[in-house]
Amino acid sequence: MPEPKQRRAEQSAGAFLGPDLLVPAPIRTLSDEYRDEPTEPQDSERIPEPDPAGRVRRVIDRLARRRNG
């Protein structure tokens, strides 16, 4: 017959009391689970990527380079 597993002690344990049973439950605080990390910016705060240059803009840029270069 296998040995019963040892139960690990909880750092802070509370209990829920029912009519005919007592159930131990771990109790944690928000600081136990909270990690202070930067959040992702919301969609409204993000600066969108510029659209790629269109054909007309590319032609104008190419002609300007030829003229200046």
C-alpha positions in Angstrom: 0.0 0.0 0.0 1.5 3.4 -1.0 2.5 5.9 1.6 0.2 8.9 1.9 1.7 12.0 0.5 2.8 14.6 3.1 0.8 17.8 2.8 2.8 21.0 2.4 2.3 23.7 5.0 0.7 26.8 3.7 2.3 30.1 4.6 -1.0 31.6 5.5 -4.1 29.5 5.5 -7.7 30.3 6.2 -10.6 27.9 6.3 -14.1 27.8 4.8 -16.5 26.3 7.3 -19.4 24.3 6.0 -22.3 22.7 7.9 -20.3 19.5 8.4 -16.8 20.1 7.1 -13.8 22.5 7.4 -11.9 23.1 4.2 -8.4 24.7 4.5 -7.7 27.3 1.8 -4.5 29.3 1.1 -4.9 33.1 1.5 -2.8 35.5 -0.5 -2.7 39.2 -0.6 -2.6 41.3 -3.7 1.1 42.1 -3.1 1.9 38.4 -3.3 0.6 38.3 -6.9 1.3 41.9 -8.1 4.3 42.5 -10.3 5.2 46.1 -11.0 5.9 46.0 -14.8 5.3 48.5 -17.5 2.0 48.0 -19.3 1.5 47.9 -23.0 0.2 51.2 -24.4 -3.4 51.2 -25.3 -4.3 51.3 -29.0 -5.4 54.9 -28.8 -2.0 55.9 -27.4 0.1 54.1 -30.1 1.6 56.0 -33.0 0.7 54.2 -36.1 3.4 53.2 -38.6 3.5 55.5 -41.6 2.0 54.2 -44.8 4.5 53.2 -47.4 5.2 55.8 -50.1 2.9 55.6 -53.1 4.0 55.6 -56.7 3.8 59.3 -57.2 5.8 60.1 -54.0 8.5 57.6 -55.1 8.7 59.2 -58.6 9.0 62.7 -57.0 11.7 61.5 -54.6 13.7 59.9 -57.4 13.5 63.0 -59.6 14.6 65.2 -56.6 17.6 62.9 -56.0 18.6 63.1 -59.7 18.3 66.9 -59.7 20.3 67.3 -56.4 22.8 64.5 -57.0 
